[in-house]
């Protein structure tokens, strides 16, 4: 059975959102910083725990003139990947604005992952791993370091997302089963008391 997951990538221009998608989908890396249009669409399937997971990915542009379009791509997303460049402090500070966009549009069940990209440039880092990890705890978000250049963390990123999606799906199923059992019990008790008195 194919499970489809809508994923939206957010973050400032130049942080590497398109590079993450291109590396994951096509195993390609281009260090030329090409500006994305308002949004690009990509898809890729992986297998995990006997399931086929189809990622439907919207790579949104980070430029200011496209910000008003972001809520359109976030609507009905199950996953939001918010990317910052570990060598650019400004891209990390800007995360707050992207998170406001998320909170206005998305449901509580959204899987939210913070990604520190360009970890191959760790010697130039302007945001430490610990600082970003602490921020992800505050947001109750997952956290991953990636490098599109070296391919570090890219496959892991999408496997973490798929695993979290399957976990949430299982928890929801169990909750629905519990609610169904409780409702059945209440119905039986109601019928018993209405018939005996």
Residue frames as qw, qx, qy, qz and C-alpha x, y, z in Angstrom:
[[0.000, 0.888, 0.461, 0.000, 0.00, 0.00, 0.00],
 [0.414, 0.371, -0.014, 0.831, 1.31, 3.46, -0.93],
 [0.297, -0.780, -0.406, 0.372, 1.18, 6.11, 1.77],
 [0.374, 0.639, 0.150, 0.655, 1.38, 9.65, 0.40],
 [0.443, -0.637, -0.285, 0.563, 2.94, 12.39, 2.50],
 [0.286, 0.865, 0.140, 0.388, 2.75, 16.05, 1.53],
 [0.641, -0.400, -0.103, 0.646, 5.96, 17.81, 2.53],
 [0.226, 0.939, 0.096, 0.240, 6.59, 21.56, 2.35],
 [0.688, -0.090, -0.136, 0.707, 10.10, 22.99, 2.59],
 [0.072, -0.975, -0.164, -0.129, 10.48, 26.45, 4.09],
 [0.653, -0.468, 0.048, 0.593, 13.36, 28.78, 4.83],
 [0.050, 0.841, -0.145, -0.519, 15.23, 31.80, 3.58],
 [0.733, 0.667, -0.131, -0.027, 16.63, 32.01, 0.06],
 [0.376, 0.696, -0.576, 0.206, 20.03, 30.33, -0.33],
 [0.561, -0.497, 0.576, -0.327, 19.78, 27.95, 2.65],
 [0.039, 0.307, -0.929, -0.203, 19.70, 24.89, 0.37],
 [0.674, 0.182, 0.490, -0.523, 16.06, 23.77, 0.21],
 [0.760, 0.533, -0.190, -0.319, 16.25, 22.99, -3.53],
 [0.276, 0.556, -0.781, 0.063, 19.61, 21.29, -3.03],
 [0.425, -0.151, 0.799, -0.398, 18.10, 18.97, -0.38],
 [0.776, 0.363, 0.306, -0.415, 15.28, 17.95, -2.73],
 [0.623, 0.647, -0.400, -0.185, 17.61, 17.52, -5.73],
 [0.027, 0.486, -0.856, 0.174, 20.06, 15.45, -3.71],
 [0.541, 0.005, 0.734, -0.411, 17.27, 13.23, -2.33],
 [0.755, 0.473, 0.258, -0.375, 15.34, 12.79, -5.61],
 [0.736, 0.663, -0.137, -0.011, 18.10, 12.75, -8.21],
 [0.837, -0.327, 0.099, 0.428, 21.36, 12.22, -6.25],
 [0.502, 0.576, 0.103, 0.637, 22.62, 15.49, -7.74],
 [0.372, -0.752, -0.196, 0.508, 24.33, 18.52, -6.22],
 [0.438, 0.630, 0.174, 0.617, 24.93, 21.85, -7.92],
 [0.443, -0.450, -0.324, 0.704, 26.79, 24.47, -5.91],
 [0.048, 0.241, 0.260, 0.934, 25.49, 27.26, -8.17],
 [0.099, 0.372, 0.647, -0.658, 22.86, 29.11, -6.14],
 [0.085, -0.287, -0.628, -0.718, 19.85, 29.12, -8.47],
 [0.325, 0.043, 0.366, -0.871, 16.79, 31.07, -7.34],
 [0.143, 0.324, 0.935, 0.034, 13.62, 28.92, -7.20],
 [0.241, -0.412, -0.406, -0.780, 10.31, 30.11, -8.63],
 [0.543, -0.454, 0.148, -0.691, 7.40, 30.54, -6.17],
 [0.712, -0.279, 0.600, -0.233, 7.40, 26.75, -5.65],
 [0.423, 0.362, -0.770, -0.311, 8.68, 23.60, -7.34],
 [0.876, -0.162, 0.227, -0.393, 7.06, 20.16, -7.03],
 [0.302, 0.432, -0.849, -0.042, 8.97, 16.88, -6.72],
 [0.878, -0.258, 0.132, -0.380, 8.04, 13.34, -5.70],
 [0.343, 0.433, -0.830, 0.073, 9.95, 10.26, -4.65],
 [0.890, -0.308, -0.142, -0.307, 9.06, 6.88, -3.18],
 [0.102, 0.481, -0.824, 0.281, 10.96, 4.94, -0.54],
 [0.765, -0.269, -0.559, -0.176, 10.24, 1.69, 1.30],
 [0.036, -0.409, 0.635, -0.655, 10.10, 1.56, 5.08],
 [0.354, -0.033, 0.782, -0.512, 8.78, -1.13, 7.43],
 [0.292, 0.301, 0.897, 0.140, 6.95, -2.87, 4.58],
 [0.264, 0.820, 0.393, -0.322, 5.30, 0.37, 3.42],
 [0.474, 0.362, 0.311, 0.740, 5.83, 2.36, 0.25],
 [0.142, -0.757, -0.276, 0.576, 6.09, 6.02, 1.23],
 [0.438, 0.561, 0.362, 0.602, 5.52, 8.56, -1.52],
 [0.255, -0.538, -0.184, 0.782, 6.84, 12.01, -0.66],
 [0.298, 0.764, 0.413, 0.396, 5.04, 14.83, -2.47],
 [0.505, -0.423, -0.146, 0.738, 7.40, 17.74, -1.93],
 [0.201, 0.920, 0.231, 0.245, 6.78, 21.46, -2.40],
 [0.603, -0.150, -0.068, 0.781, 10.01, 23.44, -2.43],
 [0.043, 0.941, 0.335, -0.016, 8.95, 27.02, -1.71],
 [0.456, 0.575, -0.093, 0.672, 10.95, 30.13, -2.62],
 [0.517, -0.465, -0.440, 0.569, 12.50, 32.04, 0.27],
 [0.204, 0.216, 0.102, 0.950, 12.36, 35.51, -1.25],
 [0.117, 0.283, 0.468, -0.829, 10.20, 38.14, 0.39],
 [0.416, 0.186, -0.273, -0.847, 7.99, 38.66, -2.69],
 [0.552, -0.047, -0.766, -0.327, 6.81, 35.02, -2.52],
 [0.000, 0.066, -0.798, 0.599, 6.08, 34.88, 1.23],
 [0.548, 0.094, 0.216, -0.803, 2.36, 35.56, 0.79],
 [0.734, 0.196, -0.498, -0.419, 2.08, 32.35, -1.28],
 [0.138, 0.301, -0.900, 0.283, 3.59, 30.08, 1.39],
 [0.503, 0.015, 0.613, -0.609, 0.26, 29.40, 3.22],
 [0.777, 0.336, -0.179, -0.502, -1.16, 27.97, -0.04],
 [0.603, 0.369, -0.707, 0.016, 1.56, 25.32, -0.14],
 [0.062, -0.248, 0.800, -0.542, 1.39, 24.64, 3.58],
 [0.705, -0.022, 0.161, -0.690, -2.34, 23.86, 3.46],
 [0.970, 0.041, -0.015, -0.240, -2.95, 20.12, 4.00],
 [0.435, 0.559, -0.671, 0.219, 0.76, 19.46, 4.51],
 [0.888, -0.402, -0.223, -0.024, 1.59, 16.61, 6.85],
 [0.763, -0.275, -0.019, 0.584, 5.24, 17.59, 7.15],
 [0.176, 0.976, -0.070, 0.105, 7.08, 20.91, 7.26],
 [0.799, -0.073, -0.034, 0.596, 10.84, 21.00, 6.82],
 [0.008, -1.000, 0.009, -0.009, 12.27, 24.34, 7.92],
 [0.837, 0.159, -0.024, 0.523, 15.83, 24.82, 6.70],
 [0.124, -0.974, 0.153, 0.111, 18.54, 27.22, 7.86],
 [0.697, 0.538, -0.331, 0.340, 22.17, 27.57, 6.82],
 [0.759, -0.525, -0.217, 0.319, 24.50, 26.79, 9.74],
 [0.548, 0.000, 0.031, 0.836, 26.95, 29.42, 8.44],
 [0.044, -0.431, -0.226, -0.872, 24.32, 32.21, 8.26],
 [0.055, -0.230, -0.702, 0.672, 22.98, 33.38, 11.63],
 [0.350, 0.165, -0.027, -0.922, 20.34, 35.51, 9.88],
 [0.553, -0.020, -0.684, -0.476, 18.73, 32.41, 8.35],
 [0.369, -0.217, -0.841, 0.331, 18.42, 30.91, 11.85],
 [0.070, 0.235, 0.382, -0.891, 16.93, 34.11, 13.32],
 [0.421, 0.096, -0.349, -0.832, 14.40, 34.18, 10.44],
 [0.236, -0.141, -0.960, -0.051, 13.02, 30.78, 11.53],
 [0.107, 0.341, 0.631, -0.689, 10.61, 32.54, 13.91],
 [0.407, 0.362, -0.124, -0.830, 8.83, 34.19, 10.99],
 [0.428, 0.121, -0.804, -0.396, 8.53, 30.88, 9.13],
 [0.139, -0.185, -0.918, 0.322, 7.12, 29.24, 12.26],
 [0.301, 0.345, 0.330, -0.826, 4.42, 31.93, 12.53],
 [0.497, 0.256, -0.500, -0.661, 3.36, 30.96, 8.98],
 [0.331, 0.005, -0.944, -0.015, 3.19, 27.34, 10.09],
 [0.015, 0.246, 0.764, -0.597, 1.11, 28.01, 13.19],
 [0.382, 0.317, 0.066, -0.865, -1.43, 30.08, 11.24],
 [0.606, 0.289, -0.469, -0.573, -2.12, 27.39, 8.65],
 [0.510, 0.176, -0.840, -0.052, -1.20, 23.92, 9.85],
 [0.794, -0.460, -0.250, -0.308, -2.80, 21.43, 12.21],
 [0.512, -0.694, 0.471, -0.186, -1.35, 20.22, 15.50],
 [0.934, -0.035, 0.351, 0.058, -0.58, 16.83, 13.94],
 [0.540, 0.801, -0.252, 0.057, 1.95, 18.39, 11.57],
 [0.870, -0.213, 0.048, 0.442, 5.36, 16.73, 11.65],
 [0.109, 0.984, -0.123, 0.073, 7.82, 19.57, 12.00],
 [0.873, -0.154, 0.060, 0.459, 11.55, 19.12, 11.43],
 [0.038, -0.958, 0.209, 0.194, 14.26, 21.74, 11.78],
 [0.902, 0.221, 0.116, 0.352, 17.20, 21.20, 9.41],
 [0.242, -0.838, 0.305, 0.383, 20.66, 22.72, 9.76],
 [0.846, 0.496, 0.130, 0.145, 22.07, 22.53, 6.23],
 [0.454, 0.773, -0.331, 0.294, 25.67, 22.86, 4.94],
 [0.752, -0.630, 0.194, -0.004, 27.19, 20.88, 7.82],
 [0.851, 0.235, 0.024, 0.470, 30.22, 20.26, 5.57],
 [0.246, 0.663, -0.130, 0.695, 31.11, 23.88, 6.47],
 [0.666, -0.628, -0.388, 0.106, 31.13, 23.15, 10.21],
 [0.586, -0.175, -0.134, 0.780, 34.35, 25.16, 10.65],
 [0.040, 0.243, 0.160, 0.956, 32.40, 28.26, 9.51],
 [0.280, -0.592, -0.751, -0.081, 29.32, 27.66, 11.66],
 [0.073, -0.379, 0.126, -0.914, 27.54, 30.76, 12.96],
 [0.737, -0.339, 0.073, -0.580, 24.90, 28.68, 14.82],
 [0.078, -0.370, 0.912, -0.156, 26.11, 25.82, 17.00],
 [0.446, -0.141, -0.849, -0.246, 24.55, 22.38, 16.91],
 [0.233, -0.313, -0.769, 0.507, 23.61, 22.66, 20.60],
 [0.168, 0.259, 0.144, -0.940, 21.92, 26.05, 20.10],
 [0.483, 0.074, -0.509, -0.709, 19.80, 24.71, 17.23],
 [0.420, -0.164, -0.892, 0.022, 19.03, 21.45, 19.04],
 [0.067, -0.295, -0.615, 0.728, 17.82, 23.41, 22.08],
 [0.336, 0.218, -0.096, -0.911, 15.59, 25.53, 19.84],
 [0.491, -0.026, -0.746, -0.449, 14.10, 22.40, 18.27],
 [0.260, -0.256, -0.854, 0.372, 13.24, 21.13, 21.79],
 [0.131, 0.302, 0.324, -0.887, 11.42, 24.40, 22.52],
 [0.469, 0.221, -0.337, -0.786, 9.45, 24.00, 19.29],
 [0.732, 0.009, 0.636, -0.245, 8.82, 20.29, 19.94],
 [0.685, 0.633, -0.235, -0.274, 10.32, 19.67, 16.53],
 [0.937, -0.008, 0.170, 0.306, 12.61, 16.97, 15.17],
 [0.036, -0.906, 0.328, 0.264, 16.14, 18.07, 14.28],
 [0.900, 0.154, 0.280, 0.295, 18.63, 17.00, 11.62],
 [0.137, -0.723, 0.401, 0.546, 21.95, 18.20, 10.24],
 [0.818, 0.442, 0.353, 0.106, 22.48, 17.79, 6.48],
 [0.133, -0.598, 0.448, 0.651, 25.02, 18.48, 3.76],
 [0.770, 0.567, 0.158, -0.246, 23.84, 18.37, 0.16],
 [0.296, 0.773, -0.550, -0.114, 27.43, 18.58, -1.02],
 [0.002, -0.391, 0.913, -0.117, 28.58, 15.42, 0.82],
 [0.628, -0.195, -0.614, -0.437, 25.09, 13.81, 1.01],
 [0.203, -0.008, -0.802, 0.562, 25.34, 13.59, 4.81],
 [0.175, 0.263, 0.627, -0.712, 22.00, 13.25, 6.57],
 [0.404, 0.139, -0.334, -0.840, 19.82, 13.54, 3.44],
 [0.542, -0.122, -0.786, -0.271, 18.48, 9.96, 3.34],
 [0.264, -0.214, -0.764, 0.549, 18.28, 9.97, 7.15],
 [0.208, 0.112, 0.149, -0.960, 16.14, 13.12, 7.04],
 [0.599, 0.019, -0.375, -0.707, 13.44, 11.50, 4.91],
 [0.555, -0.106, -0.824, 0.044, 13.59, 8.18, 6.75],
 [0.091, -0.147, -0.613, 0.771, 13.09, 10.02, 10.06],
 [0.410, 0.096, -0.035, -0.906, 10.08, 11.80, 8.55],
 [0.634, -0.019, -0.644, -0.428, 8.60, 8.54, 7.21],
 [0.422, -0.109, -0.829, 0.350, 9.15, 6.80, 10.55],
 [0.082, 0.152, 0.451, -0.876, 7.49, 9.62, 12.47],
 [0.523, 0.053, -0.288, -0.800, 4.55, 9.62, 10.03],
 [0.619, -0.078, -0.763, -0.169, 4.02, 5.86, 10.49],
 [0.260, -0.125, -0.733, 0.616, 4.29, 6.26, 14.27],
 [0.274, 0.117, 0.196, -0.934, 1.67, 9.03, 14.30],
 [0.597, 0.015, -0.518, -0.612, -0.59, 6.98, 12.04],
 [0.526, -0.114, -0.833, 0.127, -0.36, 4.01, 14.43],
 [0.078, -0.143, -0.583, 0.796, -1.03, 6.19, 17.48],
 [0.426, 0.084, -0.077, -0.898, -4.11, 7.69, 15.79],
 [0.623, -0.040, -0.694, -0.358, -5.38, 4.23, 14.88],
 [0.395, -0.145, -0.807, 0.415, -4.94, 3.01, 18.48],
 [0.114, 0.129, 0.357, -0.918, -6.72, 6.12, 19.80],
 [0.547, 0.029, -0.331, -0.769, -9.64, 5.57, 17.43],
 [0.588, -0.095, -0.801, -0.068, -9.89, 1.92, 18.52],
 [0.211, -0.154, -0.688, 0.677, -9.90, 2.98, 22.20],
 [0.305, 0.113, 0.102, -0.940, -12.61, 5.59, 21.55],
 [0.595, -0.019, -0.582, -0.553, -14.68, 3.04, 19.65],
 [0.482, -0.150, -0.835, 0.218, -14.46, 0.55, 22.54],
 [0.034, -0.170, -0.517, 0.839, -15.42, 3.23, 25.08],
 [0.440, 0.079, -0.155, -0.881, -18.40, 4.32, 22.97],
 [0.597, -0.077, -0.742, -0.294, -19.54, 0.68, 22.61],
 [0.335, -0.172, -0.783, 0.495, -19.32, 0.19, 26.38],
 [0.164, 0.154, 0.285, -0.932, -21.32, 3.36, 27.04],
 [0.536, 0.023, -0.435, -0.723, -23.95, 2.25, 24.54],
 [0.543, -0.143, -0.827, 0.001, -24.31, -1.16, 26.24],
 [0.180, -0.206, -0.645, 0.713, -24.58, 0.45, 29.68],
 [0.306, 0.102, -0.001, -0.947, -27.17, 2.93, 28.43],
 [0.595, -0.055, -0.612, -0.518, -29.27, 0.14, 26.92],
 [0.440, -0.152, -0.837, 0.287, -28.99, -1.90, 30.12],
 [0.033, -0.220, -0.512, 0.830, -30.16, 0.91, 32.41],
 [0.413, 0.090, -0.168, -0.891, -32.96, 2.00, 30.08],
 [0.621, -0.073, -0.683, -0.379, -34.33, -1.56, 29.89],
 [0.453, -0.155, -0.805, 0.351, -34.01, -2.50, 33.56],
 [0.069, -0.261, -0.499, 0.823, -35.71, 0.49, 35.20]]
